[in-house]
Amino acid sequence: MKKIAVVGTGYVGLVSGTCFAETGNYVTCVDIDKEKVKKLQNSIIPIYEPGLEVLFERNIKQGRLTFTTSLQEGIEGAEIIFLALPTPPGEDGSADLSYILNVASALGGMLKKYTVIVDKSTVPVGTAEKVRTRIAKDAKVEFDVVSNPEFLREGVALEDFMKPDRVVIGTSSARAEKIMNELYAPLVRQGNPIIVMDEKSAELTKYAANSFLATKITFMNEIANMCELVGADVDMVRKGVGTDSRIGKRFLFAGIGYGGSCFPKDVQALAKSANEVNYDFGILKAVMSKNEEQKKKIINRLKEHYNGNLKGKTFAMWGLAFKPYTDDIREAPALMNVSELLNEGAIINTYDPEAMDNVKGVFGDKINYCKDEYEAAKGADAILIMTEWPVFRTPDFDKLKEILKQPVIFDGRNLYSTSTMEEYGFTYYSIGRATVK
Ligand SMILES: NC(=O)c1ccc[n+]([C@@H]2O[C@H](COP(=O)([O-])OP(=O)(O)OC[C@H]3O[C@@H](n4cnc5c(N)ncnc54)[C@H](O)[C@@H]3O)[C@@H](O)[C@H]2O)c1
């Protein structure tokens, strides 16, 4: 059992805090957002993450999980303090470290005994050193700063956290390493490794992983675009290459570009870090610009299909979140499409199982929010599929044909087979496959 503080109670902080409580630790989560903390104190989870509520409620009930807005109160008696704070892109694309460094400065004078301070946020190489310097300024006790990047995926965050493929710990302190090993031991009982390395390598590992995955997605999108030009089928190519164990089956689905709170900002931040050391990380520049192009895929198709005139057309937009099983809309390709469509004078009826409340905060009543996918489709000129929520995978196509103005689907996620669409008589545009007309 350890006493832990988690500073920053967002997607990462809340999941980490809850899971560490689940493994028997006493966790206090700190956040400056008063409304969020009030909700948490009233046992309300402010985000959507499948499975979180069971662990959340159990650990609150058993007194192992508490919430506060006070940093001083939150870290009282803590042996380990996690920093799970935002690192959004700054104006020049580099990671904005102000959240982390400000908390680090405040922590210095508050520490009363040896403490391990852990960078859980995704931060550029050299941040652990900066955090150490900030804390050291006012610290009167010994402490260590550890880099422990988080690899959880929203939507399956609980499973990822409780059974990680690996845990990366960046530290040169044997004392901190021992404490971190004890903390993570319950999560790696199946034998997945805790990989201990220096701080800089740990920091770079996280950017390397996310940038590699973004590159893999972008590469397949490029293959899909080639498929369209030469008459090949990207789903066949995907199966053909994915069965090669050196390549692997995952992250090979073509679509309308990557989004989310991590890939776009992390690729950008790594490119920026490379710049700072005069390294031309060319592949990342290509990934970023190609991804921006890919996000316009549906809007370009729509313009082609409607001869450039989208004014007054009604579109049923299925899905808003950047991926299924989350309400997170940060950098979601759907949002950029909404903006473009509104600029073109189109009308949008949308349905997303979890993300509509967040989107209301961005677009308000400029678009219409529906109770399900059929209400969105009713009277629409076409359906636009933005997120591969399972509920969209096997719709009642007969019903859709009846309620749509025209049987037209622009599928950004390749949910249906082209032969099914042909059978039902839809005009069907997808990514990297023949268009059905
Ligand atoms: N979301 C993911 O899937 C994911 C996965 C792995 C790593 N990460 C990384 O983890 C970090 C956090 O990401 P997130 O998605 O959890 O962010 P988030 O925006 O969901 O949460 C951050 C929280 O920190 C709080 N906060 C801001 N300033 C604070 C302060 N001074 N004191 C206390 N709380 C403060 C905010 O109110 C917010 O609740 C980022 O660096 C991100 O790149 C995110």
The ligand as an ORCA input file, in Angstrom:
! r2SCAN-3c Opt
* xyz 0 1
  N      -5.906     11.132    -23.210
  C      -5.130     10.124    -23.552
  O      -5.576      9.143    -24.175
  C      -3.675     10.117    -23.176
  C      -2.949      8.925    -23.241
  C      -1.609      8.923    -22.884
  C      -0.999     10.097    -22.479
  N      -1.713     11.256    -22.440
  C      -1.026     12.474    -21.961
  O      -1.390     12.700    -20.609
  C      -1.477     14.101    -20.325
  C      -2.865     14.433    -19.805
  O      -3.801     14.128    -20.817
  P      -5.380     14.041    -20.548
  O      -5.996     13.572    -21.798
  O      -5.607     13.307    -19.284
  O      -5.701     15.599    -20.328
  P      -7.052     16.231    -19.740
  O      -7.138     17.561    -20.352
  O      -8.169     15.260    -19.889
  O      -6.752     16.360    -18.179
  C      -5.880     17.283    -17.606
  C      -6.452     17.774    -16.291
  O      -5.499     18.607    -15.623
  C      -6.211     19.636    -14.955
  N      -5.294     20.720    -14.606
  C      -4.827     21.728    -15.387
  N      -3.995     22.501    -14.664
  C      -3.943     22.008    -13.423
  C      -3.265     22.365    -12.234
  N      -2.442     23.407    -12.200
  N      -3.456     21.612    -11.134
  C      -4.293     20.550    -11.155
  N      -4.947     20.165    -12.235
  C      -4.784     20.871    -13.364
  C      -7.310     20.006    -15.933
  O      -8.359     20.703    -15.273
  C      -7.723     18.621    -16.446
  O      -8.761     18.061    -15.672
  C      -1.119     14.797    -21.632
  O       0.257     15.080    -21.625
  C      -1.414     13.744    -22.675
  O      -0.647     13.908    -23.833
  C      -3.033     11.285    -22.759
*
